[in-house]
Amino acid sequence: MTQTTALRARTLRAASATALLLALCVGATHAQNTPQAPGPKPWQDRTLSPDQRANLLDKELTLDERLGLLHGPMAIPFFPGMKLPEGAIGSAGYIAGVPRLGIPAQQESDASLGVTNPGNVRPGDTATALPSSLLLAATFNTDLAYKGGVVVGQEARSRGINVQLAGGVNLARDPRGGRNFEYAGEDPLLAGHIAGAAIKGIQSQNLIATMKHFAVNDQETGRNFANSVISEAAMRESDLLAFQIAHEVGQPGSVMCAYNLVNGAYACGNDFLLNKVLKTDWGFKGYVMSDWGAVKATDFALKGLDQQSGEQLDKQVWFGDPLKAAVQTGAVPASRVSDMSRRILRSMFAAGLFDAPPAVNVDRAANAEVSRQTAAEGIVLLKNEGNLLPLAASAKTILVVGGHADAGVLSGGGSSQVTADAAQIALPVGGEGMMAAFNRMNFHPSSPLKALKERLPQTTVRFDTGRYAAEAARKAKEADLVIVFANQWMAEGDDAPDLSLPNGQDALIAALAEANPKTVVVLQTGGAVAMPWLKQTPAVVEAWYSGDRGGEAIADVLTGKVNPSGHLPVTFPTAITQYPRAELPGLGLPDGQVFDVRYDEGSDVGYRRFAALGQKALFPFGHGLSYTTFAYSDVKVTGGDTLSVSFKVTNTGSVRGKDAPQVYLNRRPDGPAKRLIAFSKVDLAPGQSTTVTLSADMRLLSRFDAKAQKWVQPAGRYEITVAQDAEDTGLTASAQMKAATRKP
Ligand code: BGC
């Protein structure tokens, strides 16, 4: 920690202690610069609900104070000469408070993988970097998602951040998606539960989390001009369902609307998405904040947007003077502006921003352990022919090649980039456009090479950078075994143009596999890649972006200290032509030109479309090998009102391991319909069995009837499979269900 940061940390701690004293005396806030209140105020009564307190406090606000809560700037030096707003600690965004009433400023920081420090705005400040959210989803373990959320929440809070822009739920509809690594995969049930648990973990630390980016923001190409065209029913059964579940599980205080348009209206000015779906149908009580630079007009307030964020990126501070003028002319009712501020205050009360105890001391070592555990459980063993892995301790020489494995593990770029360590390595990526200056390939200094050497003291472990394939292949011939690391750096703002590995790495892997048939591939990718060399390589491990303890986790999996238990949260296709849009919509169009992204596949995202078309994936959704084997038996299904499944899982191998049994719907009364309806994660010793009982949410058995505005589950027989992945025929059973409907 630098002196400045140490000083800031001390000041923050002191501020929190003073706040506690104030809170104890008069139930006041721990906000900085709060003048001492003359006596207890009605909204300070903690026995009242957040709604009641927000109503009472909102009544005290003048119009200007109210408007002040509805917009704010970025709090990083994004443009040359830009100054931080007064009172901002330096983070993605800042919304001024109202000191007169003890309303704290909102200090907003990115993101889901940890507390970021963009542009080193808080000099030298580092934080725990969790693995990518896609890796987290691959754990199929919601407890880990919650624990990771606690880490992020705790570290944010200890810095004075009270709004964490975390909780990415967009579905990975396209394997090239630039932000797939920030999201939780292609399935609404899995994504909703993983992101929801993470949000819950963050908010347990008394701050607001932000479920984002609402909605159907499923590609980065032309993200400000892409118009997602999709029917209501399809949206409700896929992308919106993921958000709906995350909302139910996590109860986020805020929702961030997205950059794109949905069916012709910008997501942040989309009456249907914000007023109807989110606020009316789902009963969302918090506030909608815009993505940074996503507000186009004042009347977005009427469409359901409550707060304009990162306002320098918009053409105008729409929610400042223009909104005031609109209130004065009656174009926007004063009651709506009051609703906006009340929603913000409500979330602040609900999260405890007014009266939570001071932040706890952060134990970075314990948090690093959560990061390591998550990585260890989300790394996926894709292929392991002849049980090449775990590495035999008897291998005399191992050649490690490429991926900067000597330096660390790759992380994804953009606003979610965490600086985990002062020794973090950042290689400029360059390119054109606004983001070119910011694009850096960051490596967390957790070197897989170093970790392997530590774990294999009897083995000679050598390293080749992989810059020259022929030279690496020459060395590969001399080694007993080769481990090649291949990297695909993905970042916000850009999709991958195709499914190849960049910089000739596909050719490097093929050359190494040719030179030494015992070649293990470790992928560090944002999502799915094509693997043209797959037939030549006996073992492949998908390590995603594995976070600040990733090197150790990868080495633990390779050496068998950890038995892999990650399962794919996305389909790995054989080629992009297995997807509905082989050409990325909008590619090459000039900025400003709105274009359609037609989601004609409807709710058949990922494996569901593969099943509908009878396509075989390279690796299906849900796939993941282990160093042991599991068997399922005794499947029992009961129907009626609720579909419940129970089955036995047995570890039939010789080592302890974790399994992620999955239950899929195969067929509804009206025909085939593949979808994940339940999952679990179990830990079993060799020979041990456990009975898993799961029940299905009726929405997963239903179709959404847009005309009738309800979920409809027809009466009849429903067939399910208990399986290892979406293509596994597994064990099939069926149950008779009653007809049912449910509100949206
Ligand atoms: C991203 C958001 C992020 C915001 C603030 C935007 O570019 O889309 O996810 O929270 O910036 O940094």
Residues whose N, C-alpha, C, O or C-beta is under 5 A from the ligand:
A	BS01	BGC	A92 D110 L165 D291 W292 S415
